[in-house]
Amino acid sequence: MALLLGLLLVAGCAGGESGSGPAAGEAGSGSTSTGEPIRLVAFVGSASQPPTTEAKEAFEAMHPNITIDATFGGSGTLLNQMTLEETGDLYMPGSDDYMDKAEAQGAIIPETSAIVAYLVPSICVRSGNPKNIQSLADMGRAEVTVGLAEAGAVCLGDVSDEVLRSAGVEEQVKANCITYARSCSQTQQLVQLGEVDAIIGWDAFKSWAPEEIDIVPIAAEHLRVRNIPIAVSVYAEQREAAQEFIDFITSQEGKDIFARHGYSVTPPEIQ
């Protein structure tokens, strides 16, 4: 009888612990950090490819069940793909003007839009600036070869056109343009690989290839500073998880990642 009572007491204690512990309560919380695997599809302008890749990996490490499939490319091209295919959870163009277009097309949820970082257009030249390019006008000299992003497909292309028109040198510079790139990364590679003497790029391109690229500032009166925004797509099947990624990439941790890659995370002061 004493042995039987002892066994009953042990069984009762074990049953109480298994049903009331913190693990049991958390399992049904519905957090996207646990449970079924979640796949997010993100369309990302390649202007932010290096830091966004790092932020994606950090987020996935914090949320083992979430995988982010990021497609990098020209912001206009990606917006067309997203809307034509009616797919994707996140849209993160390389410039706020393309987020405006996405909102006008009803492709994103406006209240989810947030700013990740800022970009300043600059003249990017080969290391050491062998052609001594000091201004936009210098990009129009006969001996200079130029590469530009394609307007309409890449936000940088639209900005480049605005900058050149503001300076009154669009015709001269485009006469020296030997190729148009369809993404920011392709534009950056033109000068990094020495295919051209200069491009109009973003100031952050210097951090992409510090040994191969130097930056020549553009006069303040011709600048068109842009920001990198992010928003949940109206086609999102995983809106809660998509919002969690937005919250992460715009947090201090996310901003620190972008800052390490040479991006401005506060509005830049233009002299």
C-alpha positions in Angstrom: 0.0 0.0 0.0 2.8 2.4 0.9 4.6 1.6 -2.4 1.4 2.2 -4.3 0.8 5.6 -2.7 4.4 6.6 -3.5 4.0 5.7 -7.1 0.7 7.7 -7.4 2.4 10.8 -5.8 5.3 10.7 -8.3 2.9 10.3 -11.2 0.8 13.2 -10.0 3.9 15.5 -9.8 5.1 14.6 -13.2 1.7 15.2 -14.8 1.5 18.7 -13.2 5.0 19.7 -14.5 4.3 18.6 -18.1 1.0 20.5 -18.4 1.9 23.8 -16.8 5.5 24.6 -17.9 6.4 27.7 -20.0 7.2 25.6 -23.1 3.7 24.3 -23.2 2.2 27.8 -23.0 4.5 29.3 -25.6 3.9 26.5 -28.2 0.5 27.8 -29.0 1.4 31.5 -29.1 1.2 31.7 -32.9 4.7 33.4 -33.2 6.2 33.3 -36.6 9.5 32.4 -34.9 8.3 28.8 -34.4 6.0 26.4 -36.1 5.6 25.7 -39.8 8.2 26.8 -42.3 7.5 30.2 -43.9 8.9 31.4 -47.2 8.9 35.1 -48.0 9.4 36.4 -51.5 11.1 39.8 -51.7 11.7 41.9 -54.7 14.7 44.2 -53.9 16.4 46.9 -55.9 20.1 46.0 -56.3 21.1 49.4 -54.9 20.9 47.8 -51.5 22.1 44.3 -52.3 25.1 43.9 -50.0 23.5 45.1 -46.7 20.1 43.6 -47.5 21.7 40.2 -48.0 23.4 40.5 -44.6 20.2 41.7 -43.0 18.3 38.8 -44.6 20.8 36.3 -43.2 20.7 37.9 -39.7 16.9 37.8 -39.7 16.8 34.1 -40.8 19.2 33.2 -38.0 16.7 34.8 -35.5 13.7 33.1 -37.2 14.9 29.5 -38.2 11.6 28.7 -39.8 11.5 31.7 -42.1 13.4 31.8 -45.4 13.5 34.9 -47.5 13.9 34.4 -51.3 15.3 37.8 -52.4 15.3 38.7 -56.1 17.7 41.6 -56.8 17.5 43.8 -59.9 16.2 47.0 -61.4 13.4 48.5 -59.4 11.2 49.1 -62.4 11.8 45.6 -63.8 11.0 44.0 -60.4 7.8 46.1 -60.0 6.6 44.9 -63.4 7.4 41.3 -62.5 5.6 41.6 -59.1 2.4 43.1 -60.6 2.2 41.0 -63.7 2.7 37.8 -61.8 0.7 39.0 -58.8 3.2 37.5 -56.4 5.7 38.5 -53.7 5.5 39.5 -50.0 7.9 42.4 -49.9 8.9 45.2 -52.3 12.1 47.1 -51.5 13.0 49.4 -54.5 16.3 51.3 -54.7 14.4 54.6 -54.6 11.3 56.1 -53.1 10.0 57.2 -56.5 9.4 53.6 -57.4 7.6 53.0 -54.2 5.3 55.9 -55.2 4.7 54.1 -58.5 4.0 50.8 -56.6 1.5 52.6 -54.4 -0.2 54.3 -57.4 -0.6 50.8 -59.0 -2.1 49.5 -55.8 0.8 47.0 -55.5 1.8 47.7 -51.8 0.1 48.3 -48.5 0.9 52.0 -47.9 0.7 52.0 -44.1 3.5 49.3 -44.0 6.0 51.5 -46.0 9.1 52.5 -44.1 12.5 54.0 -44.9 15.5 51.8 -44.5 18.4 54.1 -45.7 19.3 57.1 -47.9 21.3 57.3 -51.1 23.2 60.3 -52.6 24.0 60.3 -56.3 27.7 60.7 -57.0 30.2 60.5 -59.8 32.0 57.2 -59.4 35.4 56.9 -61.1 38.2 54.4 -61.3 40.6 54.4 -58.4 43.0 57.3 -58.5 40.7 59.2 -60.9 43.1 58.8 -63.9 40.9 61.1 -66.2 40.8 63.8 -63.5 37.0 64.0 -63.5 35.9 66.7 -61.1 32.4 67.6 -62.3 29.5 66.5 -64.3 30.8 68.6 -67.2 34.0 66.7 -67.2 32.0 63.5 -68.0 31.3 65.2 -71.3 34.9 65.6 -72.4 35.8 63.8 -75.6 38.3 61.4 -74.1 36.0 60.2 -71.3 33.9 57.0 -71.5 30.7 56.8 -69.5 28.3 54.2 -68.3 24.8 55.0 -67.1 21.8 53.1 -65.6 18.9 52.7 -67.9 16.0 55.1 -67.0 12.7 53.4 -66.6 14.2 50.1 -65.6 16.5 51.3 -62.8 15.8 54.1 -60.3 19.4 55.3 -60.6 18.8 55.8 -64.4 15.9 58.2 -63.7 18.0 60.0 -61.1 21.0 60.3 -63.5 18.7 61.9 -66.1 17.4 64.4 -63.6 21.0 65.3 -62.4 22.4 65.7 -65.9 19.4 67.9 -67.0 19.8 70.0 -64.0 23.5 70.6 -64.8 22.7 71.2 -68.5 25.1 68.5 -69.7 22.8 65.6 -70.6 23.5 65.7 -74.3 27.3 65.9 -73.9 27.5 63.1 -71.3 25.2 60.8 -73.1 27.2 61.2 -76.2 30.1 59.5 -74.2 27.9 56.8 -72.8 29.0 53.4 -74.3 26.5 51.3 -72.4 23.3 51.4 -70.3 23.0 49.0 -67.4 19.7 47.4 -66.2 20.5 47.3 -62.5 22.5 49.2 -59.9 24.9 46.3 -59.5 25.6 46.2 -63.2 26.1 50.0 -63.3 28.6 49.8 -60.4 30.5 47.0 -62.1 31.1 49.1 -65.2 33.5 51.3 -63.3 34.8 48.7 -60.9 35.9 46.5 -63.7 37.4 49.4 -65.7 34.9 49.1 -68.6 34.3 52.9 -68.4 36.0 55.9 -66.9 33.0 57.1 -64.9 29.4 56.4 -64.0 26.7 58.3 -62.1 26.1 56.0 -59.2 25.3 56.1 -55.5 27.7 57.2 -52.8 27.5 53.7 -51.2 29.1 52.2 -54.3 32.5 53.2 -52.8 32.0 50.7 -50.0 31.1 47.9 -52.5 34.6 48.1 -54.0 36.8 50.5 -51.9 40.0 49.5 -53.7 38.6 50.1 -57.2 36.3 53.0 -56.9 36.7 56.7 -55.9 33.8 59.2 -55.4 33.6 62.7 -56.9 30.8 64.7 -55.2 28.1 66.3 -57.4 27.4 69.9 -56.7 24.5 70.3 -54.2 22.3 72.3 -56.6 22.1 69.3 -58.9 21.7 66.5 -56.3 18.6 64.3 -56.1 18.8 62.5 -52.7 16.7 59.4 -52.6 15.7 56.9 -49.9 15.4 53.1 -49.9 11.9 52.2 -48.7 10.3 48.8 -48.0 6.7 47.8 -47.8 4.4 44.7 -47.7 3.0 43.7 -51.1 -0.8 43.4 -51.6 0.0 39.9 -52.9 1.6 38.8 -49.7 0.6 35.4 -48.4 2.6 35.9 -45.2 1.9 39.4 -44.1 2.8 39.0 -40.4 6.2 37.5 -41.2 6.8 40.2 -43.9 6.0 42.9 -41.4 8.4 41.3 -38.9 11.2 41.6 -41.5 10.4 45.3 -42.0 10.5 45.8 -38.3 13.9 44.2 -38.2 15.5 45.9 -41.1 14.4 49.3 -39.8 15.5 48.6 -36.3 18.8 49.8 -34.8 20.3 46.4 -35.6 19.2 46.7 -39.2 20.4 50.3 -39.5 23.8 49.2 -38.1 24.1 46.7 -40.9 23.4 49.3 -43.5 25.8 51.8 -41.8 28.6 49.3 -41.9 28.2 49.0 -45.6 28.5 52.8 -46.1 24.9 53.7 -46.3 23.4 56.8 -44.6 20.7 55.7 -42.2 19.7 59.3 -41.3 18.9 62.0 -43.9 22.3 63.2 -45.2 23.4 66.7 -44.7 24.3 68.3 -48.1 26.7 71.1 -48.1 
